[in-house]
Structures are given as C-alpha cells and as structure tokens.
C-alpha cells in the first residue's frame, strides 16, 4: 500500500496576497482621485451661483404667471454673426416686431455676455437704437470658447429676452 505524504500547504498572510494588495491599491487610487477633484472644485470655484437664489426662487411661479399674462407676443430675433472671433469687433443686432409684423420700440435694450466657466469675464453693454425695432451693439469677446449671450428689451417694468449659446473661435 502506498501512502502519499504531501507536506501541508502553508497559507499566505492576507497582506501578502497579490489580490488583496491589488484591491487595496484600487481603493486608495479612487480615494486619491476623488480628493483631488474635491480640492480642485473648491480652489477653482467660478462663483456662478446667485447670492439671492432662495429669494428669487420663492416667487418663481407667480412671476412666471404674471409675465405670461403680460406677454405682448413680440417676435425677438438676435442677429449674431458666425463665426465670432476672439478680439475682433462684431456687430450684434436685435430685431423686434409685434404680432402684425410691425417694428416695436422699447425703452431700453441691453446685451449680456456670460462666460459659463468664469464669472469674472462676464460683461454687459447697452444697445443703441439703429431704427424703429432695431438695436445694435458693437462688441468683442476677449476669450475663445463658449459664451452665453442674452439680449434683454425693457419696456416699463417688463423685461423680455432672447438668448443663445455661441462659440468664439481663435483669431
């Protein structure tokens, strides 16, 4: 009769196993990346949150209902040249017509440019009346990339706006 005597297998400690070390390394890597993202988010905050967001939001529904009730039915069109180039002057126009297609004059027209990634680059300019229902602003964008444009027309207490997202190219 043959007896096979194999030496008892020695178990390796858990922290010497390559599988355990790989899992620990993966967890440490994920935590390090997340902490880096949190640090960068806090350090590079563009500050795009309104300071009075709660107060503005409380009466949002009433504001929207009253605004819809006073809506004059104007057609607002922004003529924005394509392509826009950083540092180059561009003529941006606003055309306003009523339901019958007749030009409409407003008390004030303003041009706003918002940089989604950096609030310090935002700017606003008044628009000049070119003709009845036509307003013009000459502007240049200082940086390439994405910009949000908002053109607001104010008559009395009411303000109506048209917006568009544009991409500003390299010169």
C-alpha positions in Angstrom: 0.0 0.0 0.0 1.3 3.4 -1.0 0.7 6.3 1.1 1.3 9.7 -0.3 2.5 12.2 2.2 2.3 15.7 1.0 3.6 18.5 3.1 0.8 20.6 4.5 0.3 23.7 2.3 1.3 26.9 4.0 -1.3 29.7 3.7 0.0 33.1 2.9 -0.9 36.1 5.2 -3.7 38.3 3.7 -1.5 41.3 3.2 1.0 39.3 1.2 -1.6 38.1 -1.3 -1.4 39.9 -4.6 -5.3 40.0 -4.8 -5.6 41.8 -1.5 -2.9 44.2 -2.4 -4.5 45.0 -5.8 -7.9 45.7 -4.1 -6.2 48.0 -1.5 -4.3 49.8 -4.3 -7.5 50.3 -6.3 -9.4 51.7 -3.3 -6.5 54.1 -2.4 -6.3 55.3 -6.1 -10.1 56.0 -6.2 -10.0 57.9 -2.9 -6.9 59.9 -4.1 -8.6 60.9 -7.4 -11.8 61.9 -5.6 -9.9 64.0 -3.1 -8.1 65.7 -5.9 -11.4 66.5 -7.6 -12.8 68.0 -4.4 -9.7 70.1 -3.9 -9.8 71.4 -7.5 -13.6 72.1 -7.3 -13.1 74.2 -4.2 -10.0 76.0 -5.3 -11.2 76.9 -8.9 -14.9 77.8 -8.0 -16.1 80.2 -10.7 -18.9 81.5 -8.4 -21.7 81.1 -10.8 -24.4 80.8 -8.1 -26.7 83.8 -7.4 -26.3 85.2 -3.9 -30.1 85.5 -3.5 -31.1 82.2 -5.2 -33.6 81.3 -2.4 -35.5 84.7 -2.5 -35.6 84.6 -6.3 -37.0 81.1 -6.3 -39.7 81.6 -3.8 -41.9 83.7 -6.1 -40.9 82.0 -9.3 -44.3 80.6 -10.2 -46.1 83.8 -9.5 -43.5 85.7 -11.5 -43.9 83.4 -14.5 -47.7 83.5 -14.4 -47.8 87.3 -14.3 -45.1 87.5 -17.0 -47.1 85.2 -19.3 -50.3 87.3 -18.7 -48.5 90.5 -19.8 -46.7 88.9 -22.7 -47.1 91.2 -25.7 -46.4 88.4 -28.3 -43.4 90.1 -29.8 -41.0 88.3 -32.1 -37.5 88.9 -30.9 -34.6 87.9 -33.2 -30.9 88.2 -32.4 -28.7 88.6 -35.5 -25.3 87.2 -34.3 -22.6 86.9 -37.0 -21.0 83.5 -37.5 -18.2 82.8 -36.8 -17.3 85.1 -33.9 -13.6 85.6 -33.4 -11.8 86.5 -30.1 -10.6 90.0 -30.0 -12.4 91.1 -33.3 -15.3 93.6 -33.3 -18.7 92.1 -34.1 -22.0 93.8 -34.8 -24.8 92.1 -33.0 -28.4 93.3 -33.7 -31.8 92.8 -32.0 -34.9 93.0 -34.2 -38.3 93.4 -32.5 -41.7 93.1 -34.3 -45.2 92.7 -32.9 -47.8 90.1 -33.9 -48.7 92.1 -37.0 -45.0 92.3 -38.1 -44.6 96.0 -37.3 -41.4 97.1 -35.6 -41.6 97.8 -31.9 -39.6 100.3 -29.9 -38.6 99.6 -26.3 -37.4 101.9 -23.5 -34.0 100.1 -23.2 -32.1 97.2 -24.8 -29.1 95.6 -23.2 -26.6 93.0 -24.3 -25.2 90.5 -21.8 -22.4 88.0 -22.3 -21.8 85.3 -19.8 -18.8 83.0 -19.6 -20.1 79.7 -18.2 -16.7 78.8 -16.7 -15.7 82.2 -15.2 -18.0 84.8 -13.8 -15.2 87.4 -13.7 -15.2 87.5 -17.6 -19.0 88.4 -17.8 -19.9 91.8 -19.3 -22.9 93.9 -20.3 -23.3 96.7 -22.8 -26.2 99.0 -23.7 -27.6 98.6 -27.2 -28.0 101.6 -29.5 -31.3 102.2 -31.4 -30.5 101.9 -35.1 -34.0 102.2 -36.4 -37.5 101.5 -35.2 -37.4 98.0 -33.7 -33.7 97.5 -34.5 -30.9 97.8 -31.9 -27.2 97.4 -32.3 -24.2 96.7 -30.1 -20.5 96.6 -31.2 -18.5 94.2 -29.1 -15.6 91.9 -29.0 -15.1 88.8 -26.9 -11.8 88.6 -25.0 -11.5 84.8 -24.9 -12.1 81.9 -27.2 -14.7 79.2 -26.2 -18.3 79.0 -25.2 -20.3 82.1 -24.2 -23.9 82.6 -23.3 -25.5 85.7 -24.9 -28.7 87.3 -23.5 -30.3 90.3 -25.1 -32.9 92.0 -23.0 -35.5 94.5 -24.1 -37.2 96.5 -21.3 -40.4 98.4 -21.6 -41.8 100.0 -18.4 -41.5 97.4 -15.6 -41.5 94.4 -18.0 -38.4 92.8 -19.5 -38.3 90.3 -22.4 -35.2 88.5 -23.5 -33.7 86.2 -26.1 -30.7 84.1 -25.5 -28.2 82.0 -27.4 -25.1 80.0 -26.8 -22.2 80.8 -29.1 -18.7 79.6 -29.7 -15.9 82.1 -30.1 -13.1 80.9 -32.4 -9.3 81.7 -32.4 -8.3 84.7 -34.4 
